[in-house]
Every structure is written in C-alpha cells, then in structure tokens.
Amino acid sequence: MKRYQFWFLIWLPWLALMITVLVRKDAPFPWVFAINTLVLNLTAINIRRRQLGMNLTSTIKAMIPGIGYHEWRKLYFAKP
C-alpha cells in the first residue's frame, strides 16, 4: 500500500462520519459510524505496519503524540 492510499483510507471514514453528522442532524446511530471509522483505521494501520515490517509496540508508539517521532514518520511517510 502506498502512503497516499494509506492516507486516503485513514481520512475517508472520518469524512463520511463528518458528512453524516453535519448533513443529517438526526442521524439515527452515529456511534455505528464511529465504531466503523475506528475499525477501518485500525485495519489500514495494521496493513501498513505489516508492509513496513514494524512491530506492534513501534506502531503504538507511532500513534501516541510526542513519544515515537521516528516510528510516526516511518508509519505515515515511509516509501515501502
């Protein structure tokens, strides 16, 4: 997976959630979209980390702001 595809997969579910909540003020179950967004993001991150050869602890460090700068840079910006 190329990094631009990864970014697209990360932002697309969030975009769908925002549009659903903003356009439909009475969205029946916004928590369903939120759970779906989290699951899709975790799936994309898992595919990307396996492709880059990162272990789980490095990936968790990359997702926590301020702790794993080098891991974050590798996860989001490395060319596989």
Secondary structure, 3 states (H helix, E strand, C coil): CCHHHHHHHHHHHHHHHHHHHHHCCCCCCHHHHHHHHHHHHHHHHHHHHHHHCCCHHHHHHHHCCCCCHHHHHHHHHCCC
